[in-house]
């Protein structure tokens, strides 16, 4: 993972207090994770690291957009990304990342790679169901959308009239009412 080396922060040489790191995330970042759900990525990560004597606090702030395909029409659109995440890094006898908000690293460590946390922050900021904003406000016109509208069931229209029902069903309905 040499490509992700720029996301490694060496905290040993830093003074106690607040330090800022800025990252611009693009498609090449996600190719390192073999994640190909996004057509285009433009996300700014502002990372604030607060070094204390016994621990590190990392505050991630992601803003930007990812271009994804709509789940209904497969039309590409820009999905706005805004999310925050706090990570506390403590020192212990062995590495432990069981808790999603607390990372424990061995006492001898001098650096931390934040690429995995940035990856998860951006991927989890995208909604599970991706719907083009043009569908919600009615401005998107596409063949797929018009076909979906045509094939969708109409409200208030009864498909089966009493004439179309097989008379044998009427006998079965009597069994329900004759208790």
Backbone bond lengths (Angstrom), bond angles and torsions (degrees), N, CA, C in turn:
res aa  C-N    CA-C-N  psi(-1)  N-CA   C-N-CA  omega(-1)  CA-C   N-CA-C  phi
1 X - - - 1.453 - - 1.534 110.57 -
2 X 1.338 116.07 44.75 1.456 119.61 178.86 1.523 111.70 -62.52
3 X 1.331 117.21 -29.71 1.464 120.79 -178.36 1.522 111.48 -64.30
4 X 1.324 117.41 -24.43 1.464 121.67 -177.94 1.533 111.71 -96.14
5 X 1.319 117.52 12.32 1.459 121.16 -178.10 1.529 112.32 -63.53
6 X 1.326 117.40 -28.61 1.473 119.86 -179.75 1.526 112.48 -67.56
7 X 1.331 117.14 -13.40 1.461 121.50 178.82 1.531 111.93 -94.83
8 X 1.319 115.95 10.00 1.463 121.45 177.30 1.525 108.67 -92.07
9 X 1.317 115.53 126.88 1.467 121.60 -179.78 1.523 108.13 -109.84
10 X 1.334 116.12 121.24 1.457 120.96 175.45 1.524 107.01 -90.34
11 X 1.321 115.38 108.17 1.456 120.16 -173.70 1.526 113.29 -93.80
12 X 1.330 118.05 -10.50 1.462 120.50 -177.12 1.521 111.62 -63.96
13 X 1.311 119.04 -40.53 1.458 121.53 -177.33 1.512 114.34 -82.51
14 X 1.322 117.18 -3.72 1.465 120.56 -178.14 1.523 111.14 -82.77
15 X 1.328 115.76 143.95 1.459 120.56 174.78 1.516 109.49 -75.64
16 X 1.320 115.66 158.64 1.465 119.15 175.55 1.514 108.69 -65.10
17 X 1.343 115.16 140.49 1.451 120.70 -178.32 1.521 111.22 129.75
18 X 1.323 115.38 -160.93 1.457 121.42 -173.12 1.532 111.58 -96.93
19 X 1.353 115.07 136.51 1.461 122.71 178.05 1.527 107.84 -134.86
20 X 1.331 116.43 142.73 1.466 120.69 -178.08 1.522 110.73 -115.24
21 X 1.338 114.94 142.59 1.460 122.69 176.15 1.520 106.84 -134.63
22 X 1.334 116.57 137.23 1.465 121.63 179.45 1.518 108.81 -121.25
23 X 1.325 115.66 136.05 1.456 121.95 178.82 1.519 108.72 -131.09
24 X 1.335 116.04 141.08 1.452 122.17 172.06 1.518 107.00 -109.01
25 X 1.325 115.68 119.44 1.458 121.53 -175.31 1.525 108.89 -99.14
26 X 1.342 115.86 131.77 1.459 121.44 178.41 1.530 108.90 -131.91
27 X 1.331 116.45 -171.29 1.472 121.09 -178.54 1.520 112.64 -60.49
28 X 1.324 117.55 -34.57 1.466 120.04 -177.05 1.530 111.56 -63.08
29 X 1.317 117.12 -31.19 1.468 120.77 176.64 1.525 110.16 -61.29
30 X 1.338 116.97 -45.33 1.464 120.31 -177.08 1.529 112.41 -75.78
31 X 1.321 117.85 -21.83 1.468 120.07 175.48 1.524 110.49 -66.67
32 X 1.323 117.19 -29.69 1.464 120.45 176.46 1.523 111.75 -65.56
33 X 1.328 116.65 -26.10 1.462 121.43 178.01 1.535 111.91 -97.68
34 X 1.349 116.45 3.18 1.466 123.18 -177.24 1.522 111.61 55.98
35 X 1.323 114.87 41.28 1.470 121.94 178.82 1.521 107.52 -109.13
36 X 1.327 117.04 117.27 1.457 121.33 -173.15 1.523 113.04 -121.45
37 X 1.314 118.48 28.82 1.461 121.97 179.96 1.526 112.82 -78.58
38 X 1.323 117.36 -20.74 1.459 121.17 -175.74 1.525 110.30 -100.23
39 X 1.349 116.57 136.34 1.461 121.26 174.46 1.521 110.35 -75.79
40 X 1.325 115.57 -41.38 1.454 121.70 -179.27 1.527 107.84 -149.77
41 X 1.316 116.24 148.13 1.462 121.12 -178.95 1.523 108.97 -133.19
42 X 1.321 115.70 134.13 1.462 121.33 172.86 1.529 106.91 -146.08
43 X 1.309 115.63 88.65 1.463 121.80 -176.47 1.529 108.79 -126.28
44 X 1.314 115.29 131.81 1.462 121.88 175.88 1.530 108.39 -98.98
45 X 1.316 115.89 128.71 1.463 121.43 177.65 1.523 107.88 -110.79
46 X 1.318 115.90 120.46 1.460 121.50 172.52 1.524 106.76 -103.76
47 X 1.310 115.16 116.41 1.456 120.79 -177.98 1.520 108.61 -112.04
48 X 1.326 115.47 122.39 1.464 121.24 176.91 1.524 106.79 -109.84
49 X 1.326 115.64 119.97 1.456 121.86 179.42 1.519 107.76 -108.06
50 X 1.320 115.40 124.24 1.464 120.64 175.86 1.524 106.89 -110.48
51 X 1.340 114.84 113.59 1.453 119.89 -179.28 1.516 108.98 -94.08
52 X 1.327 114.11 126.93 1.462 121.46 175.57 1.524 107.44 -118.87
53 X 1.296 117.12 173.64 1.465 119.66 -175.15 1.527 112.70 -66.84
54 X 1.318 118.06 -31.54 1.464 119.80 -175.79 1.525 113.99 -113.65
55 X 1.331 118.23 -7.99 1.464 119.67 -177.69 1.521 111.15 -158.61
56 X 1.327 114.57 171.75 1.464 122.31 175.82 1.529 107.94 -122.18
57 X 1.321 116.84 140.20 1.461 121.38 173.20 1.520 107.33 -115.84
58 X 1.340 115.88 127.67 1.463 120.75 179.28 1.522 108.16 -117.09
59 X 1.319 116.13 126.35 1.462 122.62 178.56 1.529 108.03 -114.52
60 X 1.324 116.00 111.17 1.461 121.92 179.20 1.529 108.68 -95.73
61 X 1.330 116.40 137.23 1.465 122.06 176.97 1.522 107.13 -134.48
62 X 1.333 117.52 113.88 1.463 122.60 -176.67 1.520 109.98 -109.35
63 X 1.342 116.55 130.14 1.462 122.40 174.59 1.525 108.14 -140.50
64 X 1.321 115.71 144.13 1.453 120.72 178.60 1.508 110.73 148.46
65 X 1.334 116.21 -148.22 1.461 120.33 179.82 1.520 110.44 -147.84
66 X 1.326 114.60 156.44 1.457 122.14 168.84 1.523 106.71 -125.67
67 X 1.312 116.74 139.19 1.461 121.19 177.94 1.517 107.27 -93.58
68 X 1.337 115.86 116.95 1.458 122.20 -178.01 1.525 109.05 -127.91
69 X 1.325 116.14 166.27 1.455 120.87 176.67 1.522 109.44 -92.64
70 X 1.323 115.65 140.06 1.466 122.35 178.24 1.522 108.93 -64.80
71 X 1.326 117.07 140.87 1.462 121.48 178.95 1.531 111.99 -71.37
72 X 1.316 118.40 -25.04 1.461 121.37 -178.71 1.526 112.72 -89.03
73 X 1.318 117.47 -47.51 1.463 121.08 -172.58 1.520 113.97 -109.01
74 X 1.303 118.07 -11.17 1.459 124.29 -176.05 1.529 112.23 65.25
75 X 1.328 116.95 16.74 1.466 122.22 175.92 1.530 108.52 -79.77
76 X 1.339 118.79 133.64 1.460 120.14 177.17 1.532 111.19 -72.97
77 X 1.311 116.02 144.98 1.467 121.81 176.25 1.521 108.81 -154.56
78 X 1.331 115.82 161.31 1.462 121.59 179.44 1.526 109.92 -89.37
79 X 1.322 115.83 118.15 1.462 122.52 177.21 1.522 107.61 -95.74
80 X 1.324 115.96 121.16 1.461 120.78 -179.26 1.533 109.85 -69.89
81 X 1.319 115.33 139.38 1.464 121.99 179.89 1.520 108.39 -119.11
82 X 1.319 116.06 124.57 1.467 122.83 171.03 1.513 107.01 -146.15
83 X 1.326 115.92 116.98 1.457 118.90 -178.65 1.522 109.21 -156.05
84 X 1.326 115.11 158.77 1.461 122.41 179.03 1.524 108.29 -132.39
85 X 1.326 115.57 154.07 1.458 120.96 179.06 1.523 108.41 -153.90
86 X 1.321 115.42 138.93 1.470 120.84 177.79 1.519 108.22 -117.91
87 X 1.325 115.39 132.97 1.458 121.76 178.33 1.522 108.25 -127.82
88 X 1.319 116.11 132.33 1.455 121.99 175.83 1.523 107.47 -107.52
89 X 1.315 115.86 127.62 1.464 121.64 179.23 1.520 107.85 -109.49
90 X 1.328 114.77 117.75 1.463 121.20 178.26 1.515 109.26 -111.78
91 X 1.304 115.95 165.00 1.459 121.41 179.96 1.518 108.73 -110.10
92 X 1.334 116.07 134.94 1.458 121.28 -178.87 1.514 110.37 -146.71
93 X 1.336 115.71 -165.90 1.459 119.88 -177.45 1.531 112.23 -77.69
94 X 1.335 117.69 -30.29 1.466 120.14 -179.85 1.519 110.74 -146.49
95 X 1.335 115.45 162.48 1.466 122.63 -178.68 1.530 109.63 -66.17
96 X 1.348 116.98 135.36 1.461 121.46 178.73 1.525 108.66 -152.89
97 X 1.326 116.06 119.44 1.460 120.63 176.83 1.529 111.41 -123.46
98 X 1.339 116.59 32.55 1.464 121.44 -179.62 1.524 111.93 -64.79
99 X 1.314 117.74 -37.81 1.456 121.97 179.04 1.523 108.02 -89.15
100 X 1.329 117.86 132.12 1.461 120.53 -175.93 1.527 113.19 -71.42
101 X 1.313 118.89 -19.88 1.464 121.54 -178.45 1.527 113.42 -101.92
102 X 1.331 116.72 -10.90 1.469 120.93 -178.22 1.525 109.12 -129.00
103 X 1.311 115.62 128.97 1.457 121.94 176.24 1.520 107.45 -115.74
104 X 1.322 116.10 128.36 1.459 120.60 177.53 1.524 107.14 -109.64
105 X 1.350 115.09 124.78 1.458 120.32 179.43 1.525 108.75 -120.27
106 X 1.341 117.20 155.12 1.473 119.91 -179.14 1.527 111.79 -62.35
107 X 1.313 116.08 153.48 1.468 122.59 -177.40 1.523 112.98 -57.05
108 X 1.309 120.01 -33.66 1.462 122.71 -175.87 1.524 114.74 -78.64
109 X 1.325 118.67 -8.49 1.465 121.17 -177.40 1.523 111.27 -66.50
110 X 1.324 115.29 147.95 1.462 120.23 -178.92 1.530 112.50 -127.70
111 X 1.356 116.80 -2.34 1.459 120.20 -179.47 1.524 110.35 -147.40
112 X 1.336 114.83 161.91 1.457 121.25 178.36 1.531 107.79 -140.81
113 X 1.331 115.64 136.45 1.461 120.63 177.28 1.525 108.28 -99.01
114 X 1.329 116.61 123.38 1.464 121.65 -174.98 1.527 112.60 -100.95
115 X 1.333 118.39 7.35 1.470 121.50 -176.62 1.532 111.96 -60.51
116 X 1.325 117.57 -43.31 1.474 120.74 -179.42 1.521 111.06 -62.65
117 X 1.305 118.24 -37.57 1.466 121.78 -179.60 1.533 110.75 -71.42
118 X 1.331 117.25 -36.51 1.469 120.31 176.12 1.522 110.07 -66.84
119 X 1.324 116.53 -42.90 1.468 121.86 177.83 1.524 110.81 -57.26
120 X 1.318 116.97 -50.64 1.466 120.98 -178.97 1.518 111.57 -65.38
121 X 1.322 117.82 -37.23 1.455 121.68 179.76 1.525 110.97 -61.20
122 X 1.319 117.44 -46.73 1.460 121.31 -177.83 1.531 110.83 -70.91
123 X 1.322 117.42 -46.04 1.467 120.44 -177.62 1.534 110.89 -63.42
124 X 1.315 117.35 -40.43 1.462 120.08 -178.76 1.530 112.82 -77.79
125 X 1.327 117.94 -13.56 1.465 120.77 177.75 1.534 111.47 -79.15
126 X 1.328 117.19 -17.74 1.467 121.42 178.68 1.529 108.05 -80.17
127 X 1.346 118.37 131.77 1.458 119.88 -179.89 1.531 112.06 -62.43
128 X 1.326 115.87 151.84 1.461 120.84 -179.90 1.523 109.95 -63.86
129 X 1.326 116.81 -45.67 1.465 121.28 177.74 1.522 107.42 -100.67
130 X 1.320 115.66 115.76 1.456 121.56 -176.95 1.523 109.33 -99.34
131 X 1.320 116.14 111.13 1.459 121.70 -178.32 1.521 109.09 -119.23
132 X 1.307 116.05 128.00 1.470 122.81 179.43 1.524 108.98 -58.27
133 X 1.331 119.23 132.90 1.467 120.86 -179.66 1.529 112.88 -61.41
134 X 1.322 117.85 -23.86 1.469 121.21 177.36 1.515 113.32 -68.42
135 X 1.314 117.34 -22.50 1.471 120.67 176.97 1.518 109.42 -72.93
136 X 1.322 116.35 -42.68 1.458 119.89 -177.13 1.519 112.37 -68.97
137 X 1.331 117.83 -36.85 1.468 118.25 -179.63 1.526 113.01 -96.86
138 X 1.341 117.61 -1.33 1.466 121.09 174.05 1.515 115.07 83.55
139 X 1.315 119.28 9.80 1.462 120.84 -177.60 1.529 113.00 -89.24
140 X 1.325 118.46 -16.60 1.457 120.87 -178.27 1.523 110.42 -82.80
141 X 1.320 116.26 127.08 1.463 122.22 176.52 1.520 107.28 -118.92
142 X 1.323 116.43 121.23 1.465 120.15 177.73 1.527 108.90 -150.55
143 X 1.330 115.10 160.22 1.464 120.39 179.93 1.522 110.74 -63.40
144 X 1.314 116.43 -41.83 1.463 120.56 -178.05 1.518 110.48 -62.88
145 X 1.325 116.49 -42.84 1.465 120.40 -179.06 1.523 111.25 -65.92
146 X 1.333 118.04 -40.64 1.463 120.17 179.10 1.531 110.92 -68.60
147 X 1.331 117.78 -34.64 1.473 120.89 177.36 1.529 110.43 -68.77
148 X 1.334 117.05 -39.37 1.467 120.30 176.68 1.530 110.57 -62.69
149 X 1.321 116.19 -41.03 1.468 121.00 179.09 1.525 110.46 -64.20
150 X 1.311 115.98 -40.51 1.461 121.11 -179.42 1.526 111.74 -65.87
151 X 1.313 116.94 -39.02 1.462 121.34 -175.60 1.524 113.98 -89.04
152 X 1.320 117.48 -8.73 1.463 119.21 -178.84 1.527 110.21 -73.58
153 X 1.331 117.30 147.72 1.467 119.72 179.61 1.531 110.48 -66.61
154 X 1.307 115.29 139.67 1.474 120.48 -179.20 1.519 109.58 -84.71
155 X 1.323 115.41 138.39 1.470 120.47 179.56 1.524 110.08 -79.44
156 X 1.303 115.74 141.57 1.463 120.90 174.92 1.518 114.11 81.50
157 X 1.319 118.85 -4.86 1.458 121.56 179.53 1.518 107.13 -103.18
158 X 1.315 116.49 122.98 1.451 122.18 179.47 1.518 108.02 -87.16
159 X 1.322 117.64 120.94 1.463 121.29 -177.21 1.519 111.88 -74.92
160 X 1.301 117.25 -37.65 1.463 120.84 -177.72 1.524 109.67 -103.79
161 X 1.294 115.85 118.81 1.460 119.47 173.32 1.515 108.08 -91.69
162 X 1.308 116.80 167.55 1.466 120.24 -177.05 1.522 111.51 -65.68
163 X 1.329 118.39 -23.42 1.467 120.80 178.83 1.516 111.22 -73.31
164 X 1.324 118.10 -29.71 1.452 121.47 -176.23 1.524 112.96 -80.74
165 X 1.319 118.40 -13.93 1.459 121.94 -176.11 1.521 109.77 -76.90
166 X 1.304 115.08 133.60 1.467 121.77 177.88 1.532 108.01 -63.03
167 X 1.326 118.96 131.85 1.476 121.44 -177.00 1.532 113.29 -61.53
168 X 1.302 118.57 -21.30 1.467 120.08 179.20 1.530 110.95 -66.62
169 X 1.334 116.90 -27.98 1.461 119.95 178.36 1.527 110.53 -67.80
170 X 1.308 116.82 -33.29 1.471 119.57 178.68 1.523 110.80 -60.78
171 X 1.331 117.50 -39.36 1.474 121.01 177.61 1.530 110.78 -64.26
172 X 1.334 116.84 -37.29 1.464 119.68 178.67 1.528 111.07 -70.37
173 X 1.332 117.10 -34.13 1.465 120.35 178.89 1.544 110.05 -65.88
174 X 1.328 117.06 -31.68 1.461 120.60 178.46 1.525 110.19 -63.40
175 X 1.331 117.06 -34.68 1.465 120.17 179.28 1.520 111.76 -63.00
176 X 1.303 117.05 -32.34 1.457 120.37 178.88 1.527 111.44 -71.07
177 X 1.309 117.45 -35.59 1.462 121.00 -176.78 1.516 112.76 -88.30
178 X 1.331 118.95 -18.17 1.476 122.18 -178.18 1.506 111.51 -94.06
179 X 1.283 118.08 60.75 1.478 120.89 -178.63 1.473 111.72 -92.95
